[in-house]
Each structure stands twice: as structure tokens, then as C-alpha cells.
Amino acid sequence: MRLHLADNLSRGIYYEKLIKSDYHNLLFSYLGVASDWENILKSYHNCNVIIDSGAYSAWTQKTKISRNAYLNFCKSARKIIKNIYFVNLDVIPGDYGRKPTKDEI
């Protein structure tokens, strides 16, 4: 079994400690890396990385993730990190804070 450390990549107090550590299994959200993904992922090129699509976060923040942008990101990120895995992009029906209608489901 492989355990992955999750990081929000905010470049806060844990960022420097994380890249200097011996921990090599990491989990990131696409929403957390989308703005500066190339520079961020280069720091982790020797790690085992899982990228979550961030669909739930996008849903709660009432924002959208472009399927094409996520797919292009996945293709490009694979060129930087050898051991990288991606979580599919979910579509969550309705709006955060209310039950979805039957049509939305």
C-alpha cells in the first residue's frame, strides 16, 4: 500500500519542508496547481504524484473546470513527472448548498 501526502501547494510554511523531505508520494488538486503548474511540478519530478481533478472544490466554489484544459494539463504534466496519476474530472449535479433536481441528475 502506498500512502500519499496531500498538499495545497500554497507555497506556505510547509512547502519548503515538503520539497526537502524524503517523502515521495504526494497528492495535489488540479485547482491548486493550475495557475503555476509547470514550476510546481518540476519540484516533484522524482516523486509519485496523484493529481485530483478538484471537481468537488470547484463545485463548492461555484467555478468550472474545463475538460479540455484539464486534459491538456494531464498530457503536459506527464512529460515532467514519470510516476503521475490523474483522477477523472467529475460532474457534480446541481449547485452547492441545494439538492439537485431530477433533470440535473
Buried (B, 14 or more C-beta within 10 A) or exposed (E): EEEBBEBBBEEEEBBEEBBEEEBBEBBBBBBBBBEEBEEBBEEBEEBBBBBBBBBBBBBEEEEEBEEEEBEEBBEEBBEBBEBBBBBEBBEEEEEEEEEEEEEEE
